[in-house]
């Protein structure tokens, strides 16, 4: 293997390592977003269940439309 071929391989490996690092960072950020969204959804489910259990008026769903 020539020196130029070794250099080319090292360059390719370097680019691949950088791409892997970017993908790992992207994956990490996406997981943080997923965790936040999951937490928000769980809170909303608990609030909805609590409101349903207490039979609270939770919004315009219980109001008649203005044309009645």
N, C-alpha and C positions, 0 to 999 in steps of 0.2 A: 504494500500500500504506500502510495506516495505521500509526501508531506502535504500537498494540496488537498488530497482526498481526506486526510486526517483533519485538516483545518475545516473543510466543508462539513464533515461529520460533526465536529465540535460546534460549529455554528448552528447546524440543524438541531442538535441536542439543546443548545442554549435557548433557541427560539421555542422549542417544545416545553422546556422547563418554565419559561416565562408564561406561555399560554396556559399551562397547568395551574400556575399560581393565580392567574387572572380568573380562571374557572373556579378554583377553590374559594377565592374571595367572593365571587358572584354567588356561589352556592351558599356561603356563610350568610351573606346579606339577605338572600331569599329566605333562608331558614328563620332569620330573625323576624322578617316581615310575616312569615307564616305563623310564627309563635304569637306575635302581637295580634294578628287577625283571629287566631283561635281563641285567645284570651278575651277579645272583644265579643266574639260570638257567644262564648260561654256566659259572659256577663249579661248579654242581651237575653239569652234563654232563661237565665235565673230571674231577671227582672220581669219578663213576660209571664213566667210561671207564678211568680209572686203576685203580680197584678191579677192574673186569672184566678188564683186562689182567694184573693181578697175581694174579687168582683168589683174592682175599681173601674171607674169610667176612664179609659185610657186614650180616648181621642174621639175624633169625629165619626167613628164607626157606629156609635150609639146615638148619633144625632140624625134627625130627619132632614132630608134635603130641603132647601129653601122654597121649592115650588109646592110643598105640601101644606 
